[in-house]
Amino acid sequence: MLAALLAAAVAASIGTGTGPKTERDAIFKQEEKVAYATTIAEGLSCFDPSVVQDDFFPPQRRGLDQVKQDFGVYMSDYSTFKAHIDDIVIDVQGDLAVAYSHQHFTAPGKDGVPSLDAMIRQTDVLRKENGQWLITYQHLSVPIDLRTGKAVFR
């Protein structure tokens, strides 16, 4: 019952934004695919070959090879990696779109890597190429506590 209510809440939140609902739905499916990817190949299939990514840790990644390395670190350092899209807004204009969301990441660490439990902010810029929406730019961040200068993960 709770899962159905959460799914309905997320589905309702993709109703926010601008542009054709069919395009927003297609983009939401790509966002889910990245968030719930269980393999590197599955996650990478949503990115443009010339993607630029600003993840939590520098340096900026450019291209699929660098993003692939990043995915590899996450998948090798954690026994499972789960994300839940809490809310998302998708704006579409022609063959360009922006999707911004809050996502809850949880991942038990392995081999001494600390476990992850974080609320993150994600912004994706997408372009429709050959009928498929692909992420061309991705930015991930967490809020900071201005008193300490440290990230606030929850």
C-alpha positions in Angstrom: 0.0 0.0 0.0 2.8 2.4 1.0 4.7 1.6 -2.2 1.7 2.3 -4.3 1.2 5.7 -2.6 4.8 6.6 -3.1 4.7 5.6 -6.8 1.5 7.7 -7.2 3.2 10.7 -5.6 6.2 10.5 -7.9 4.0 9.9 -10.9 2.0 13.0 -10.0 5.2 15.1 -9.6 6.1 14.5 -13.2 2.9 16.3 -14.1 4.8 19.4 -13.1 7.0 21.1 -15.6 6.4 22.3 -19.2 6.2 20.7 -22.6 4.4 17.7 -24.0 3.5 15.0 -21.3 4.6 12.2 -23.7 8.1 13.7 -23.8 8.2 14.3 -20.0 7.1 10.7 -19.5 9.9 9.4 -21.8 12.5 11.5 -19.9 11.1 10.3 -16.6 11.7 6.7 -17.8 15.4 7.6 -18.6 15.7 9.2 -15.2 14.4 6.1 -13.5 16.7 3.9 -15.6 19.8 5.8 -14.4 18.6 6.0 -10.8 17.8 2.2 -10.6 20.6 0.9 -12.9 22.1 -2.3 -11.6 24.9 -2.5 -14.2 27.3 0.1 -15.6 26.1 -0.6 -19.2 22.5 0.0 -18.1 23.3 3.4 -16.5 25.5 4.5 -19.4 22.8 3.8 -22.0 21.1 7.0 -20.8 24.1 9.3 -21.5 25.2 11.1 -24.6 28.7 10.0 -25.7 30.0 13.6 -25.1 28.3 13.9 -21.7 29.8 16.3 -19.1 29.2 15.4 -15.4 29.8 17.3 -12.2 29.5 14.6 -9.5 30.2 15.0 -5.8 33.9 14.6 -6.2 36.2 16.5 -8.6 37.3 16.5 -11.3 34.6 17.1 -13.8 34.0 14.1 -16.0 33.9 14.4 -19.8 32.7 11.6 -22.1 31.4 8.2 -21.5 34.8 6.7 -20.6 35.2 9.0 -17.6 31.6 8.6 -16.5 32.0 4.8 -16.8 34.9 4.9 -14.4 32.8 6.8 -11.9 30.0 4.3 -12.2 32.6 1.5 -11.7 33.8 3.1 -8.4 30.2 3.3 -7.0 29.4 -0.3 -8.1 32.6 -1.7 -6.8 32.7 0.2 -3.4 29.1 -0.7 -2.4 27.4 -4.1 -2.1 24.1 -2.6 -3.5 23.3 0.9 -4.6 19.7 2.1 -4.4 18.2 5.4 -5.4 14.6 6.7 -4.9 13.4 9.7 -6.9 11.5 11.7 -4.3 10.4 14.5 -6.6 11.2 15.6 -10.1 10.3 18.5 -12.4 10.8 18.1 -16.2 10.7 21.0 -18.6 10.8 20.3 -22.3 11.3 22.6 -25.2 11.8 21.1 -28.6 14.7 18.6 -28.5 16.1 20.0 -25.2 15.0 19.3 -21.7 15.9 19.9 -18.1 15.1 17.5 -15.3 15.8 18.4 -11.7 15.0 16.2 -8.7 15.7 15.2 -5.1 16.8 11.6 -4.8 17.5 9.4 -1.7 20.6 7.3 -2.2 21.4 4.3 0.1 24.3 2.0 -0.3 26.0 -0.3 2.2 29.8 0.1 1.8 32.2 -2.8 1.6 35.9 -3.4 2.2 36.0 -0.5 4.7 34.1 2.0 2.6 31.5 3.8 4.8 27.8 3.2 4.0 26.0 5.9 2.1 22.6 7.4 3.1 22.2 10.7 1.4 19.6 13.0 0.0 21.0 14.5 -3.2 20.0 17.2 -5.7 20.3 16.2 -9.3 20.0 18.3 -12.4 20.1 16.7 -15.9 20.2 18.5 -19.2 18.9 16.2 -22.0 18.8 16.3 -25.8 16.6 14.1 -28.0 18.8 12.4 -30.6 17.4 9.8 -33.0 14.2 9.6 -31.0 15.9 9.0 -27.6 16.4 11.4 -24.8 20.1 11.3 -23.6 21.7 13.1 -20.7 24.3 15.6 -22.0 25.0 17.3 -18.7 24.5 16.1 -15.1 25.1 17.9 -11.9 24.8 16.2 -8.4 25.1 18.1 -5.1 24.1 18.0 -1.5 23.2 21.0 0.7 25.9 22.3 3.1 25.7 23.5 6.7 26.9 27.1 6.5 28.1 27.0 10.1 30.4 24.0 9.6 31.0 24.1 5.8 30.2 20.4 5.7 27.9 18.5 3.5 24.4 17.7 4.9 23.6 14.2 3.7 20.3 13.7 5.5 
